[in-house]
């Protein structure tokens, strides 16, 4: 269900890979070690969410509504992680160039005010940001907001530190899908600070309006009608994802069963689909890039009684073709990500 955010990171980091590939490095890039530390492994242990729906509860009979349930003051805290490996075949090199990127973001969503149309005003706050990207042995980007600022070495560190603790509001429709991110340009300029256009571009490569909408929507592919185990429904979403133009994700969801997950009785949702692009072929400094193939699949667990997404696991693949200076390059990307609910706080009475 969070395919868009994971794909956003894939498309934003691939540009760096393409530029390094175009330089025609004279030595083969080293393959990342099999035991490379991921963002998940570096994260401090977090206590599991206290069960909100007893695991021993009897599954409800008949079709059920699967929708996000907000009340004023309710606060949910999430952690989203991604690991991505890309392999680029370069003419003249005996081995492909390898890039590995890990990323994690912790954030909270608080219900501020109900809207007349049944939607909600939500406030999102960034709590932690981690990212690490390497092309073989060459570091491209590395930052962890949990570490002391004195250890910062990445030129984007100041920007990422301004991101942590920042807040932005969004408006959802009655089904929980975000229809508007308020004052996004102002937010972008504030975080970018003295970085100017370069800082804003770096930030927007990770957090576009579309990716913020998805982070705040939490479960934007849930059905708009009651469903029971065995039922399926389709979802189609489109987002801007430079340099690939627009990405279209078509997925089929199946309510497979009621399952106990993280101490909760949840609706288990399996999904799979395709990823395509539309619009003009993108370009990065004279290099054209085109999406030739893409797949996505995963599983999510949704607490229907509380209206809360408990966890989502997603996998995706992308096949890209690039052309530059008369040479064709091919990149294969494999990624997997997760969204986990860390804490659910009820409003104070």
Buried (B, 14 or more C-beta within 10 A) or exposed (E): BBBBBBBBBBBBBBBBBBBBBBEEBEEBBBBBEEEEEBBBEBBEEEEEBEBBBEEEEEBEEEBBEBBBBBEEEBBBBBBBBBBBBBBBBBEEBEBBBBBBBBBBBBBBBBBBEEBEEEBBBBBBBBBBBBBBBBBBEBEBBBBBBEEEEEEBEBEBBBBBBBBBEEEBBBBBBEBBBBBBBEEBEEBBBEBBEEBEEEBBBBBBBBBBBBBBBBBBBBBBBBBEEEBBBEBBBEBEBBBBBBBBBBBBBBBEBBBBEBBBBBBBBBBBBBBBBEBBBEEEBBBBEEBBBBBEEBEBBBBBBBBBBBBBBBBBBBBBBBBBBBBBEEBEBBBBBBBBBBBBBBBBEEEEE
